[in-house]
Amino acid sequence: MNRLEQLDKEYVWHPFTQMKDWNDQPQKVIAAANGIKLIDTEGNEYYDGVSSLWVNIHGHRKKEIDEAIIEQLSKAAHTTMLGLASIPAAELAKELVEVTPNGLEKVFFSDDGSTAVEVAVKMAFQYWQHKGKPGKQKFISLEQAYHGDTLGTVSVGGIDLFHRVFKPLLFDPVHIPSPSCYHCQLGSDQNTCGMPCIAVLEKVLAEHHEEIAGLVIEPLVQAAAGMLMSPPGYLAKVRELTKKYEVLLIADEVATGFGRTGKMFACENEAVSPDLMTLSKGITGGYMPLAATLTTNEIYNAFLGDYDEKKTFYHGHSYTGNQLACAAALANLRIFREEKVIEGLKDKIAAAKEKLSQIRKLKHVGDARQCGLIIGIELIETQEKKVPYPWKAAMGAKVCLYARKYGLIIRPVGDVLVFMPPLASTVQEIQTMLQIIKRSIKEVTEEQLCAAQVQPTDL
Ligand SMILES: *Cc1c(COP(=O)(O)O)cnc(C)c1O
């Protein structure tokens, strides 16, 4: 074990990690990154198959973002937004309003996805207090939802494994079924589906809308749940119904934003304009922590009033609107424009689709889902009746560990392999990464090889 791995194991507590397992196993220490590759302290290179967990867009060490941060550094790294404005925050707010769906006119900055959603939930709640409907206090959210790790966002979350232990500290949302077609619990067939999941929502809204402030949703893809995808038209229906019943729609685009679904934002796929939209992960191209909650003039205006009316939104963070982060975000958006990133995605998405159709045929692949460059491959013990592997087998984790031997970093969510490469990956790189995934699944599930049996010469 090298010194850095030792330091890590002695002092660091990793997120979402059983530290007993972490400390028992060899770990990689990343020393550098370049393009879509990560390089460890031993000099091994790996494809960054999860975009450093969704955040990276244009690759690492992207010249334009490096330079934008260095230039900003020569002016100011950070100044408070409490009582002061800043150049990059003002410029960025204008650009975010321009690129997001119509109707979103104001930008509230924070630091990460969790705080962006926390802000949206609190804004929605306080909005109804100001509008003279103080009974609207509850939130609708989806089963399997993930909106972050602060207590407010865990409250609207629905992943039992993560959230159960904190239950006594949380407020209760009204849960509606996850619209994931592969796992449909409403007995619906995807091909002839009349979306019974929408009927459930309509019933909840019809009965309870007077108590409901907002509905929080990850549009198109429930990411952390294992890339669960909703049927086409679901999101548009949710928008229609929330409008009809006067419930604010909060679109949590923390994962889906910035090109992931093939459009700049997932909402665009169904021509949806939410009342609040949360952004983070890809916002700085993977460089700095930054988040934004966008909202309408209607909501913003409800908070205006004389000082002594105390209608202020009392919320903010020390690093809100950090100048370096805003400069990185401006460079990120500039690259989207100048390199026509969205236009360039078409061929990449098609190449992934092609490869996935091969992967779907593997004996132990139950489902291979794709939305743009968001991919989920669900492993299964037997196809018939969709029998999963026993939890203890940790099959997803095994395949991911194995893929490292072939030079790819991916992560499991249970037995779903999640793959979301940087948008900058070329068609060929996407094919190569998916080929590694295919080979790893086959060798682990059919030949029962483990990572230790692969020689580095096989790379
Ligand atoms: C990751 C994620 C969050 C939380 O973002 P953090 O930056 O990790 O706090 C919130 N919502 C969605 C949809 C996410 O994928």
The ligand as a Gaussian input file, in Angstrom:
#p B3LYP/6-31G(d) Opt

LIG

0 1
 C      -26.958000      14.163000      -7.082000
 C      -28.356000      14.647000      -7.013000
 C      -28.760000      15.553000      -6.022000
 C      -27.842000      15.984000      -4.911000
 O      -26.769000      16.718000      -5.371000
 P      -25.449000      16.887000      -4.446000
 O      -24.621000      17.827000      -5.219000
 O      -24.845000      15.519000      -4.336000
 O      -25.898000      17.420000      -3.148000
 C      -30.033000      16.036000      -6.075000
 N      -30.889000      15.652000      -7.038000
 C      -30.544000      14.786000      -7.999000
 C      -31.524000      14.435000      -9.055000
 C      -29.265000      14.247000      -8.018000
 O      -28.932000      13.346000      -8.957000

